[in-house]
Amino acid sequence: MRISATAQFAAFVIGCATSSAPSVGPLPATTNALDRVFKVEGLSAPVRLLVDRYGITHIYANSINDVFWAQGFNVARDRLWQIDLWRRRGLGRLSEAFGPAYVDQDRASRLFLYRGDMAAEWRSYGPDAKQITTAFVAGINAFIEQIEDGPALLPIEFQKMGYRPARWEADDVVRIRSHGLSRNVS
């Protein structure tokens, strides 16, 4: 069985590594129960993620954009609740999910949000930083779209807390950078 990129869709395979690094291109039919094929929008060609016996994910793609897209997808697949929580905390949006008890914390978090010239900020990170981050965030959002199509992928934390993950923007990554500063306040 051959799966190839068509239009703006490409096959995205997550599976277990059993041999040396595979070539990127036509992908074989999956045979392992842990293998999963996603038909997604946003990749320029098929991408393969292999999880080795130590739980380390290896990404195989034909372009830098596809690598970072796949990295975002994989991070969301593994840690969506955690990164959604970080984003909400950093942007001062915890009370949307957890109620009015978090309004004061949200207010404090919003005091640290970056409000400067975003174009200049992106330039300070390097010439391809925004492109890479945009691809990474597109991968996160693609996983969120998969959840909307198949709620079985929704991490249990969202089910228990009764809310859904929010979509990301590349600027969110820059704006929440102060999230880690809370231990340095004193």
Secondary structure as GFF3:
##gff-version 3
##sequence-region A 1 186
A	DSSP	beta_strand	9	16	.	.	.	ID=ss1
A	DSSP	beta_strand	36	41	.	.	.	ID=ss2
A	DSSP	beta_strand	47	51	.	.	.	ID=ss3
A	DSSP	beta_strand	57	60	.	.	.	ID=ss4
A	DSSP	alpha_helix	64	91	.	.	.	ID=ss5
A	DSSP	alpha_helix	94	98	.	.	.	ID=ss6
A	DSSP	three_ten_helix	100	102	.	.	.	ID=ss7
A	DSSP	alpha_helix	103	111	.	.	.	ID=ss8
A	DSSP	alpha_helix	118	125	.	.	.	ID=ss9
A	DSSP	alpha_helix	129	149	.	.	.	ID=ss10
A	DSSP	three_ten_helix	151	153	.	.	.	ID=ss11
A	DSSP	alpha_helix	156	161	.	.	.	ID=ss12
A	DSSP	alpha_helix	170	175	.	.	.	ID=ss13
A	DSSP	three_ten_helix	176	184	.	.	.	ID=ss14
###
